[in-house]
Amino acid sequence: MDIYLIFKIAAVGILVSVVGQILKASGRDEQAFLASLAGLLLVLSWVLPYIAQLFQLIDGLFQW
C-alpha cells in the first residue's frame, strides 16, 4: 500500500468534515449527508482493489 493513499484518504476526510460542518450550519443537512456519502464512495473506490488483493492473498494462502 502506498503512503500517498493514506494521505489522500486523510485529505478527503478533512475536506468532507469541513464541508459537512459548513452545510449543517447553514441548514442543509441533506446536502451534508450527500457530501459525506460521496467522500465515502470515493475512498471506497480507492481502497477496494487493495481489499480484493488481500482476499486473494488469503485465499491462496489457505488452498491446498
HELIX and SHEET records of a PDB file:
HELIX    1   1 ILE A    3  ALA A   25  1                                  23    
HELIX    2   2 ASP A   29  PHE A   62  1                                  34    
END                                                                             
